[in-house]
Structures are given as C-alpha cells and as structure tokens.
C-alpha cells in the first residue's frame, strides 16, 4: 500500500462528520433566523461502507 497523505485523514474525518449532520435554517415572521444542527449516529454497517469507499478513493482502489 502506498503512503497516505497526512492531509487526507482529517479531510476523510470531516467528510464522515458532514455526511451525518443535518442543518436546518428557519426564519420566523419577525425576520429572525434560527439554526439547528443535529448530528445523527451512523450504524456500524453504514460507517463501514463509508470508510471502505473513502479508503478505496484515497488509495486509488489498490
């Protein structure tokens, strides 16, 4: 296996986190904005598929 770029690991972690996060922006009748951020838990099987796909992309499928 080739050496991994150290920059790719934090990027992969960020991608996994963003894929699990819901963001809702609402504006009330007075024009005030509210932001709700909810991070959903990922099942182990889904996390495994995401990690496998990311590692495959990072290592170019080798």
N, C-alpha and C positions, 0 to 999 in steps of 0.2 A: 504494500500500500504506500502511496506517495505521502509525503509530509503534508499535513493540513496547514493552511494559512491561519495564523492565530486570530486574525480578524474575523474569520468565518464562524467561529464558535459563539461569540457574543451575538452576531447577526442571526444565527440559527436560533438562539435562545429568544431573541426579540421576536422573530417570526412566529415561533410557537406561542409566545405570550399574546401577540396580537391576534392570532387566529382564535384564541379562546376568549377574547374580550368583546363585550357588547357596549357600544356607546350610544346613548340616546340624548339628543338635544331637543329641548322644548322651549317654546316661547309662550308666556301667558298673555292674557288680554291686556295687561298693562305694559307689555313690551319687555318684560324682564325675562332673561334667558336662564335656563337651568340645565345642568349637565349631569347625567347619571352614567356612571361607569360600573359595569358588572363583569367580573371575571368568572366564567363558567369553568367547572372542573372537567377535564378531559378523561374519558375512560382509558384504562391501561391499553386496551387493544387499539384504540384510535391513536393514542400517543405513540405506540409502537410503529404504526403505519406512517405517521408523520415523520418520525425520526428516521425510519428506513428510507423514505423518499428524500429527505434532506441529505442524508449521508450519501445516497446514490448520486445526487446532483453535485455535492461537494467533491466527491471522489471521481466524478465523471463516469459513474457506472462500472468502475473497475473493481 
